[in-house]
C-alpha cells in the first residue's frame, strides 16, 4: 500500500520440534548481531496449542522479522524470515 517492497520465506518443521526452535534462535541471533538499532522481541500465546514468537529489527536499511509459529491444527511449526523496505 505504501509503495514498499517485501520479501519473505519460511521453513516447515515437525510441530514444536527442537529443529524449529534452533532455527528460530539462530536467525534471531543473526538479526541481533546485524541490527543497526534496537531489536524487539514479542511472544504471544495465540490459541492453545498455537503460539507465536517474533523478533523485529532494522539492518541494511530494511526492517527484518524472524518469527516462529506453532500451528497445532496443522501439526507443524513454521519459521518465517521477512525483509521489508518502505516506499
C-alpha positions as CSV (number, residue, x, y, z in Angstrom):
1,X,0.0,0.0,0.0
2,X,2.7,2.4,0.9
3,X,4.8,1.6,-2.1
4,X,7.2,-0.6,-0.1
5,X,8.6,-4.0,-1.0
6,X,8.9,-7.1,1.0
7,X,10.5,-10.5,0.6
8,X,9.7,-13.5,2.8
9,X,10.3,-17.2,3.0
10,X,9.5,-19.9,5.5
11,X,10.6,-23.4,6.6
12,X,8.3,-26.2,7.9
13,X,9.2,-28.4,10.8
14,X,7.5,-31.0,12.9
15,X,5.2,-29.4,15.5
16,X,7.3,-27.9,18.3
17,X,10.4,-29.6,17.2
18,X,13.9,-28.8,18.5
19,X,15.0,-28.1,15.0
20,X,12.3,-25.4,14.6
21,X,13.4,-23.7,17.9
22,X,17.0,-23.9,17.0
23,X,16.4,-22.4,13.5
24,X,14.4,-19.5,15.0
25,X,17.1,-18.9,17.6
26,X,19.9,-18.9,15.0
27,X,18.1,-16.4,12.8
28,X,17.1,-14.2,15.7
29,X,20.8,-14.2,16.9
30,X,22.0,-13.2,13.4
31,X,19.4,-10.4,13.3
32,X,20.5,-9.1,16.7
33,X,24.2,-9.1,15.6
34,X,23.5,-7.3,12.3
35,X,20.9,-4.8,13.6
36,X,21.6,-1.1,13.3
37,X,19.3,-0.3,16.2
38,X,17.1,-1.8,18.8
39,X,15.7,-5.3,18.3
40,X,12.3,-6.0,19.8
41,X,11.1,-9.4,20.9
42,X,7.4,-10.3,21.0
43,X,5.9,-13.5,22.5
44,X,2.3,-14.2,22.5
45,X,0.1,-17.1,23.0
46,X,-2.4,-17.2,20.2
47,X,-4.8,-20.1,20.8
48,X,-3.7,-23.2,22.6
49,X,-2.0,-25.2,21.1
50,X,-0.8,-22.4,18.9
51,X,2.0,-20.0,19.8
52,X,3.9,-17.1,18.1
53,X,7.3,-15.6,18.8
54,X,8.8,-12.8,16.8
55,X,12.0,-10.7,16.7
56,X,11.9,-7.4,14.7
57,X,14.9,-5.1,13.9
58,X,16.5,-3.0,11.2
59,X,19.6,-3.9,9.3
60,X,20.9,-3.0,5.9
61,X,18.2,-0.3,5.5
62,X,15.4,-2.9,5.8
63,X,13.1,-3.9,8.6
64,X,13.7,-7.6,9.3
65,X,11.4,-10.0,11.1
66,X,12.0,-13.6,12.2
67,X,9.1,-15.5,13.6
68,X,8.3,-18.9,14.9
69,X,4.7,-20.1,14.6
70,X,3.5,-23.3,16.2
71,X,0.3,-24.4,14.4
72,X,-1.4,-27.2,16.3
73,X,-4.1,-27.7,13.7
74,X,-1.5,-28.2,11.0
75,X,0.8,-30.3,13.2
76,X,3.7,-28.0,12.1
77,X,6.0,-25.3,13.3
78,X,6.9,-22.6,10.8
79,X,9.9,-20.3,10.9
80,X,9.4,-17.1,8.8
81,X,12.0,-14.6,7.6
82,X,10.7,-11.3,6.2
83,X,12.5,-8.3,4.8
84,X,10.6,-5.1,4.3
85,X,11.5,-1.7,2.8
86,X,9.2,1.2,2.9
87,X,8.3,3.3,-0.2
